[in-house]
Amino acid sequence: MQSHQGSKLEDGKYICNQCEYQTTHQGNLNKHKAAKHEGVRFSCPQCDYLAKWLQQLRRHQESKHKNVRYICNKCGYQATQQGNLKTHQDSKHKGILYSCNQCEYESTRKGHL
């Protein structure tokens, strides 16, 4: 029987009782359910931006309202998110490329394959 919060399976996973989502942490299940099934949104007090996750709202506020930038120490490139700066450095300064295993396409981002 699954409760409103989900139940822990024998293999140590919590499952969502509304979809296929599984996690090993109860807190992650609670966050998932709030964002995906309960419509919880975090609103920016400075504009009409709505985020599903608190971390998304924080990133939005840093980049749009606090003008936080992550600067490349090799060329001065500016990114609004730290992960984007890492991708820039990997592709432009370290030459890291991801190759498609079905054609000759290459990308600086694995997610673009």
Secondary structure, 3 states (H helix, E strand, C coil): CCCCCCEECCCCCEECCCCCCEECCHHHHHHHHHHHCCCCCEECCCCCCEECCHHHHHHHHHHHHCCCCEECCCCCCEECCHHHHHHHHHHHHCCCCEECCCCCCEECCHHHC
